[in-house]
Amino acid sequence: MRLPSTYEGRFAIGTILAKPEVLVENEDEGRKVEIERVGRGGVKGSVWWEGDDGDDSKERGDVEVKTSLAPVTLRL
């Protein structure tokens, strides 16, 4: 799954039989990404553009993707 480079907000991905991956493809200056592993099969975090709104931008969106049998990769 790929989120647009303009996306700001939280994300969570998870799977049972594989290791979830988050790939940060757009590392422009001012783009902030926080990633945290949750157990063996989960990853959560936030992505936002630094600016006037500060950390409030982390709350703008919410994406959650879960699967049981397939690998999951989130591209930011």
C-alpha positions in Angstrom: 0.0 0.0 0.0 1.3 3.5 -0.8 0.1 6.7 0.8 0.5 10.0 -1.1 3.5 12.1 0.0 1.0 14.8 1.2 -0.6 12.4 3.7 -0.4 13.5 7.3 -1.6 11.4 10.2 -1.4 8.1 12.0 -0.9 4.7 10.5 -1.0 1.1 11.7 -0.2 -2.1 9.8 -0.2 -5.7 11.0 -0.1 -9.3 9.8 0.2 -12.6 11.5 2.5 -14.7 9.3 5.0 -12.2 8.0 7.0 -9.2 9.2 5.3 -5.9 8.4 7.4 -3.2 6.7 7.3 0.6 6.5 9.3 2.1 3.6 9.9 5.8 3.7 10.4 6.8 0.1 10.1 10.6 0.3 12.5 11.9 2.9 12.3 15.6 2.0 13.4 18.2 4.5 10.5 19.0 6.8 8.8 15.7 6.5 8.7 13.9 9.8 8.1 10.2 10.4 7.8 8.3 13.7 7.7 4.4 13.6 7.2 2.0 16.5 7.1 -1.8 16.4 4.2 -3.3 18.2 4.8 -6.9 19.1 6.0 -9.3 16.4 3.5 -8.5 13.7 2.6 -4.8 14.0 3.9 -1.4 13.2 2.3 2.0 14.1 3.4 5.5 13.7 2.7 9.0 12.4 3.9 11.1 9.4 3.5 14.8 9.0 5.0 17.9 7.4 6.7 20.3 9.7 5.0 23.7 9.6 2.7 26.1 11.3 0.5 23.3 12.8 3.4 21.5 14.5 2.5 18.1 16.0 -1.3 18.7 15.4 -0.7 17.5 11.9 -0.1 13.9 13.3 -3.8 13.8 14.0 -5.2 14.7 10.5 -5.6 11.2 9.1 -5.8 7.6 10.3 -5.0 4.6 8.2 -5.1 0.9 9.4 -4.3 -2.1 7.3 -4.4 -5.7 8.7 -4.1 -9.0 7.1 -3.7 -12.6 8.4 -1.9 -14.6 5.7 -0.1 -12.1 3.5 2.8 -9.8 4.0 2.0 -6.1 4.4 4.2 -3.2 3.3 3.3 0.5 3.7 5.1 3.0 1.5 5.2 6.6 2.7 
